[in-house]
Amino acid sequence: MLLRYFYDEKLAHASYLVGCQKTGEAIVVDPGRDLAPYIATAKAEGVKIVAATETHIHADFISGVRELAAVQGAKLYLSDEGDADWKYQNLEHINHQLLKDGDTFNVGNIWFEVMHTPGHTPESISFLLTDKGGVADQAMGIFTGDFVFVGDIGRPDLLEKAVGVTGSAVAGAQVMFNSLKRFKELPDYIQVWPAHGAGSACGKALGAVPSSTVGYEKLFNWALQIEDEDQFVQALLDGQPEPPKYFKYMKLANKSGSSLLAELATVEQLACEPATVEELQKQGAAILDTRNSSDYAKGHIEGTFNIPYNKSFTNWAGWIVDYEQPLYLICAPAQLASILRDLRSVGIDKVAGAIDLAIINSYQEAGIALESYEEIQPTDIAAQVANGEVNVLDVRNQTEWDEGHIPGAVHIMLGTLPNRLQEVPTDKPLLVQCRSGARSAIACSILQAAGIKQVMNLTGGITRWQQVGLPQTEGTLCPTPNC
């Protein structure tokens, strides 16, 4: 048997290629939209991808199962569990098999047994894998998807918080409690292969180790230690991070099917002439500058916003980009292909053009004024904050805010800022802060693009503020439900 692990750090997403070397066939489990890694590995290992499967309708990335069906002719094995609202759609012209609890299927000599494991989502299933190419007649591992992670379990509140299914969070937590009872009955030696690692918003305390065993999780996973159902439900729902706005789009797109990559524009088709920037803005286009935040702060084209192309790019693009609005990119030509891949991994398909970042130098050489904002040290602004001469906007997550914040600050989590601009105080200059200064830099760009010009970014964020001994409110809970 062949087992290969793939990990997308920007999505904290794990997927797997399982091959039968005797028959030369392979299946991909929980694939992402970019097929290149799977196809390259299959070719190098001398196997052909003939099937694809996934553990549930994903909410945090565009699934690659339909892409594999179109490009590789793969047969799809998909869940038929859950309620009528979360069944796969538009499968009429795709070779597929729907799965129920206890069903089995094989790829060569590799056999998969379906285990219905609802809780994260109603349709969630896991796959027990047995390699029958040798002498084994018992499962060696389980693909758990977003059911059991290393050190954590899947959150049950996404349907309610991201999609708006009222009451589903508590019900999901109760179902998860029962699903874990089945999991704990599995042999301790069974290996656990989850679909996410640390950094994913599909749980609250995921470990960074790629795999585990049932026995180890029974010993050390916090969720498997709680025997009382009510206590378990409360513990599971408490402290879950805000689900990114784009989760709603991913869930619906993966249920009904997104566009195939072959239907989207190529890199070569997206080049724009720099002179078109102003005209694009007049037409209402969104223009995303992908430079690092420090360079953007020193000078940028008015009306653009900034998400630096780094490890956090995909997450914040999903939160902030308007999925219905044409998007233009200011970026280095050499980065365009990878930026497109990352945007499309979360369904941002309306990229209408790309502008060489050399346009910034062109503006400067032509004497065209660029916009900027100040990056300021805590010690240089603390007195103005204390005297009420500036307003403070905190764009961290709710749990971070609850742990302590600058006195008098207004709290609007970064991902929600584009829809809450009317809550931003504008009667004084505005100091924007987060933990380190990275998220607040993105917030400064959003504010300036929206016409709120007098903004400053707190260098080093509240971490630096604390290090130099400046005051903060300790453990004060947010005073309003919307903060």
N, C-alpha and C positions, 0 to 999 in steps of 0.2 A: 504493500500500500504506500501511496505517496500522499503526504500532507504538507501543504505550504501555507504560510501565514502572511497576510498582507495588512499593513497598518497605515492609515492616512492620519498624520499627526494633526492636520488642521481640523479634521472632523472627529478625532479620537475614535475612529471607526476601524474595526477589525473584520476582515473577511478571509475566506479560506478556499483553497483549491484541493480537492481530494481526488486522487487518481488511482485507478486499478492498472498496475503496470503489466499484468498478464493480458488484459484485453485492450490496453491502450486508450481507455476511456476515462473521462474526468468530469467532475461536477464542481461548480462554484457555489459556496454557501454565503449568503448575505452580500452579494457583490455591489460595489459602487458603480457609478455611471461610466467612469473611465475604464475601458476594458483592456487597455494596453498592457498593464502588468500581468493580468491573467493569461492573455494570449501569448505574451513573450515567455512566461514561465512554462506554459503547456508545451510550447514548441521546443523549448530547451530540454524538457523532460521526456519528450517523445510521446505525449498523450494528446488526445483531441477532446475539447470541451463539448460534451454531448448533452449536458443538463445543467440546470441552475435552480436554486431554491433559496427561500428566505424564511426567516422565523416569524415574521409578522409584517404588516404594512408599516414601513418605517416613517418616522416623522422628522428625522434630522438630516436626511440626505436623499437625493434622488437615487432610487434603486436601479441596479444595472440588469435586473432579470429580463426585462423586455428587450433591452439592448442586446443581450446575449442571444435571445431568441431570434432577433432580426439579423444579427451579424454572423452568428455561429450556427444558427439552426438548432439551438439548444431546446430541449424539452423542459418545461417549467413545472416544478412541483410546489404547489401553493396551498396555504391553509384554507380549509372550508369550515373552520370553527368560528365561534363568535355569533353575534346577532346580525340581522339583515342589513344594518347600516354600515357594517364593515366587512363586506364581501368584495372580492376582486371583481372589477368590471372590465368590459371590452376585451375579453379573451377569446372571442369567437373564431378568430383567424390565427390563433397561436396554439401550437401543440403543447398541451398542458394536462396535468392531472391534479385534481383537488384532493386534499388530504384531511382525514379525521383522526382523532385519537386512536392509537393502536394500529394504524395502517403501516405497511412496510413498502419500500421500493428499493431498487438496487441500481447501481452503476457498475457494471462488471461484477466483480466479486465483493464489492463494498455494499453492505446493506444498511439501510436507515429505518429505524422504527420511530414513528411519530408519537410524541407525548404532548398532549394539550396542556399548556402551562399559562393560563390566563392570569391577568393581574395588571401587568404593564399595559396590555391591550386585550380586548376580548378574544381576538383571533390568534393570539400568540401560541406558537408551538415550538418545541425543542426536538432535536434529532439525536437519538442514541445510535452510535455508529459501531458496527461490527465488521471486522475484516475476515471474511470467510474464504479468502484466498489461501489461507494456511490451515491451521488446526483449530483456530479460535471459534467458539460457538457462543461467546458472551461479549457484550458490548465493552469497548475499551474507553469510550469517551462520549460526551454529550455536547452538542452545539446548542447553547442556551440563549443565543440572541440577546435580548434585553431583559431576560428573566432573572438570571443569576449572573452577577459580575464577580470579579475578584474583590472580596471585601464588602460587597454591597449588593443590592437588588434593584430591579427596574422600578421607576416611579410610576404610580398608578393614576396620577392627576393630569396627565397631558390631554386626555380627551376633554376634560372639563376646562382646564386653563387655556389650552391652545386652540381647541376646536369648538368649545362652548357647549359640550354635552353635560347639562346640569345634573349634579348628584353622582356623577360617575367616579369621582375621586375616592369617596368612602367605599362605594361598592367594589371598586377595583382593588382597594387595599384588603378588603375582606376576602375577595377571591384569591388574591395573592397569598394570603395566610394559608389557605387550603392547598394551593399549588406547591408551596414550600414543604408541606407535609409529605407530598409524593416525592419531592426531590430528596428529602432526608432518608427516604426508604431505599434509595439507590446504594449500591456497594460503595464503600469508601474509596476504592481504588479508581473509580471512574474519573477520567480527566474531564475538566470543565473548560470549554472553549467559548468565551462570550463574544459579543459583537462590538463591545466598546471598552475603552480604557480610561484612565484618569483624564479629566478635562471634558468629558461628555456631559451634556445637560440632561441625559436620560436617567441619571441617578444623582446622588448628592455626595457620595464618598467613595468613588470607584478607585481601585488600586491601579498602580502603574505596571504591575506584573501581567504578562499577556495570558497566562493560563493558571489553573489551579486544579484541585481535585475535590470531589464531593466531601471526602473526609476532612480535608483542611478547612473547607468552608463551614462545615458543621461545627468545627472547633472554634473558628475565629471570625466568621462573618457575623456582624452585630445582629442582622435581621433573623438569623437562624437560632439565636439564643433566647428569643422571647416566646414564651409558651402561652401567654394570655392574649386572646384575639383583640380585645379592646385596647390593651396597652400597645400591641403591635401596630394597629391602625393609626393610633395617635403618633407613635414614634416614626412611622413611615412617612406620614404626611407632613410632619413638622420639619421646617428648615429646607424644604425642597427649593432649588433655585428657580428664578423666573424663567419660564420656557421661552426661548426665542420666538419672535413674531413669525418667522418663516416656517416654524413647525406646522402651522395650519396648512400652508401651501403644500408642504412636502407630503403630508398625510393624504390630502385629497389627490395630489398628482400621482402618488404611488398606487392609490386605489384604482384610479381610472386610466392611468397611463400617460406619461409625459411625452413630449416630442422626442423623436430619435435624433441623435447627434448629427446624422447625415442630412437632416432637414434644416440644420442651423447654419449660419454664415461661417465661412472659413476665416482664418487669420488674414489671408490675403484680401478678402472682400471687405475688411473692416477699416482699412486705412482711410483717414480723413485728412483733408488739407487744413493746416493750422488756421488759415484765414476764416474758417467756417465757425469758430468758437462762438463769437458774438451772435451770429445768425442762429446757431443751435439754441443758445440761451433764449433768444427772442421767441423761438418755437416751443419753448417750455421743456426742453430736454434737460435731464440731470447729467452733470459732468463730475465724474469721480477722479480726483487726483490721488495717485497711488504712491507718491513719494513718502519718505520718512517724515514724521511730524515736525521735526526741527527745521528741515528745509522748507516745508510748507508754511510754517509759522513766519519765516523770514520773508516770504514773498510768494503770493499765489494769485491766480486770476479770480477776480471778484465773481461771486456766485457759484464757484465750485465748492465741493466738500471733499474731505480727506479721510481715507481709510488706508493707513500704511500697508504695503504688501509684505506682511510678515506672518507669523504663525497664527495670529488672531484674526487675520483678514477675512476668512470665510465666515466666521461666526458673526462679526460685526456687519459685514455686507448683508447677511441674511436678516439681521435686525433692522438695518437702516435703509437699504435700497428699496425703492418703490417698485414692486414687481410688475406693475401695469404701465410704467413710464419708460420710454426709451432711454437707455443708459449709454453714455460715452465715457471712454477711459482716457486719462492722461497717464502715459506709462512709457517705459523704455521698450522699444520694439522687441528686444530679446526676451522680455518678460511676458509679452502679450499671450502667447500660447498657454503658459502655465496659469496666468490670471484668468483666462477664459475657462480653463479646465476647472479651476476652483469655484468660480462663479456658477458654472453650470452644474457643479456637484450639488448645489443647493437650489437648483431650478431657476437661477437668474439667467434667463434665455434671451431677454430683450436687449442684449448688447448690440447697439446700432453702429458703433464706430469706435476707433482708437486714434488718439492724437499723440504724436511723438512728444515726450516731455521736453525736447529741445525748444518747444514753443515758449517756455519760461524765459530762456535766454533771448529768444527773438523779441519778446516784449521788452525786456530790459534794454537791448541794443537799440530798439526803436523809440525808447523813451516813454513807453506806455507804463503808467503807474500800476504797480502791483499792490494788492492788499496784504496786510500782515497783522499779527497779534503778538503781544509780549509774553515771554516766558519768564516768570518771576520767582525769586527765592522766597521761602516763608518769612525769613527775617526782614525782608525788604517790604513786605506788605502787611505784616502782623499788626502794626500800629493803626493802619487805616481800617483793618477789619475790626479791631477793638473799639475804634472811635465811630464805627458805623458809616464810614466814608465810602465803603464799597459793599456790594451785596456778594454773597457766597452761594455758589451752586455746587452741590455734591451729586455726582453722577454714578456713585457706586451702587452695588446691589443692596437689597433690603437688609440682609443679615449683616453686612459690613456697617451699614448705617446704624443698626441697632446696637452694635458693639461700641459706638462712640463717634462723635462728629464735631466739627467746628461749631461753636456756639453761634446761633442765629442763621445757620445755613438753611437753604431750601433744598429738599431732596427730590430729584427727578432722575430715575435710573436711565443710563445712557440710551439703551435700546428703545425706550419709550419717548425720548426727547422730541423727535420729529413731530409727534402727535400731541405734544403738550407745551408747545412754544408759548401759548398764551399764559401759562403759569410762571414763565420766567420773569423775574423783576427787572425792569429796564430803567428805573429812575436814577440809578447810579452805575458807575463802572462795575463790571461783573467779574469776580474771581471764580474760576471754574477749577474743581479739584476732584481727584479720585484717590486711589491708593498710592499710585506711583507717578501719575502724570500722563500715562498713555491714553486711557479712556477719555480723560478730560481734554486732551488735545483733539480727539475726534469731535467731542462736543463743541469745542471752540469753532471748529470749521462749520459745523451744522448751524450754529448760532449766527455766524457771520454771513453764511449763505442765505439765511432767512432775514437778514437785515439788522440783526442785533450786533452792532459793530464794536462797542467798547467792552471787549473781553480780554482777560488775561488767564494764562494757564499756570497753575501752581506747580512749579518744578519739584519733582520728588513726591508730590501729593501729600496726603495726610501722614504717610510714613515719615517723610522728612519733617513735617510740622511737629510730630511727636518727638523726633530725635533731638530737635533743638529746644525742647521743653515748652512749647507753646500750648495754651489751654485748649481742651476739648471737653465736650459733654460726655460723661461716661455712661454707657448703657442706657441711654434714653430711648424709649420706644418711639416710633414714628407717630406723630399726633393725629394723622388723618389716614383714612383707608387707602387713599390714592398715592401716598408719598412713596 
